[in-house]
Amino acid sequence: MARKRRSRLEIIVDILQVLSKGCKKPTHIAMEANLAYDRMAKIIKALAERGFVTNKGSEICITPEGLRFLEAYSQWKWLLDTLGI
């Protein structure tokens, strides 16, 4: 059975969840988030422009703003799931 495609938001959340466990090299992020490297790189660039992630040498780290976004997303997802939406 085919797997449902993830939305861009779900991919962003997956990347941020990977980074919430600690700073990672880009190739490790792509593997853990199950993404092609080039697609992951574009999303990381967009997240960096918005202040959700930052580069620390050869690794990428989540920022406090990224952690706040992840927490807010989790709360909204829980609420929507609870309401059955």
N, C-alpha and C positions, 0 to 999 in steps of 0.2 A: 504494500500500500504506500502510495506517495506521501511524503511528509509535507505538511502545510508550510508555505513560504513565510518567513518572518518579515514583519514590517520593518521599516527603517528605525522606528522607535524601539522595537524589540531588539534589533541588532545593536543600537546604541546602548541599551540597558545591559545587554550581554557583555559588551566591551567594558563598560563601567564596573560591572560585577567582577570581571576578571581582574581589573585594576584595583578594586577595593581590597583585594587580598595581598596587595603589594605591587611595587613597581616591576614592570616586565619589559623585556626587549620586544620590539615589534613582531618578530616571527613567532614568539611565544603567545602574544595576544591573538594573532591570526589563528593559530592552532587551537587555543583554548576556546575562542569564540566561534570556531568552525566557520571561518571566512577566508576568502581568497585574499592574498596579501595586498593586491592593488586596491581592492574595495575597502579593506580595513584601513589602509593608509589615507584614503580620501576622507573617511569618517573621522579618523584621529585628527587630521588637519582641521576639519570643521569643529571638532570638540575643543581643540587647542585655541582656535580663534574665539570661541565663546567662553574660554576660561575654565573648562571642565577637566582638562588634562594639561600636563606640562612635561617638557623634556628635561630629564636630568641625566646628562651625559648621553649614553647609548640606550637609556631606558625611558619609558613613559610612565608617569605617575598620575594618579587621580588627585585633583585639588579639593579643598574643602567645599567649593561650589559644586563640583561633580558629586561629592558625597551627599550634599543637600538635595541635589536633583534626584539621585538614586533613592534616597529616603522618601521624598515626596512622591515619586513614581510608585514605590512599594505601597504607600498608604492609599493612593488612588486606586491602584490595582486591587488591593484588598477590599476597598469599599465597593468597587464595581462588581467584583466576584461575589461579595456578600449579597448584593442586591440582585444578582443574576443577570447583570447587563453585559 
